[in-house]
Amino acid sequence: MALNGDNTLLLRDSEDRAALVRYVEYWKNKAKRLTVEDAERFSLSNLERVWKWRLAPMSGTWSWALPGRCWPEPRTGAYWHPSPTGENCRDIAAMFAGMLLTNALRAKLSDGPCQRDRCNKWFIKRRPDQKCCSRRCGAIVKTAERVSDKREDEKKAKLKKVHAAHRKWRKSATSMDWKTWVSKNTGLDQRFLTRNFTKDGRAKRPD
């Protein structure tokens, strides 16, 4: 929730959330680099300063005597637990980073946001190679990939047709410019030729 901007302590557009995302991306993929500021902010010594050890009752029941003073009920015990009340407790991003590093299930955090662009949320993996947060998002991504592959294949076929037609144009005695001739003989729209054979704003022939 913190990574996705759904936690009230870290607003979606805040720099604290952006810093936490940068750190988690580095933690998941060491090929990325941290800035000097982020490296200092998320160093173990700095994360340690967020926390203090506190005693809590095992039973959850307490007897209160004086303001600020309490003790467990008879025959109950207490246990130590970390509390984000240390000298660096105001750094919420550091608090969440410390929670991640000490969580036994930290390896299940996704390697990155969901691959569906309109989702783009971090998630907990059910499988080691999971790339999308849900089956629905996975199906949408696969469909988009198939459509993209089909369009790429169609484009390659059209370009192959253009190159073949251009070779014929060069051997012909026509006074017609190559775009018009190729378009007329292949049935391809001249706008396709303009999009794919223009460089630096100038028309480029498919030699």
CORJOJO-V924702 format. One record per helix or strand. SS is the DSSP state (a for helix, b for strand). FROM is the first residue (numbers start at 1). LEN is the number of residues. If there is no record, write none. Layout:
BEGIN
((SS,FROM,LEN) (SS,FROM,LEN))
END
This chain:
BEGIN
((b,7,1) (b,10,1) (a,15,14) (a,36,6) (a,44,5) (b,52,6) (b,62,3) (b,70,3) (b,78,6) (a,92,10) (a,106,3) (b,109,1) (b,124,1) (a,135,37) (a,178,9) (a,190,7) (b,198,2) (b,202,2))
END
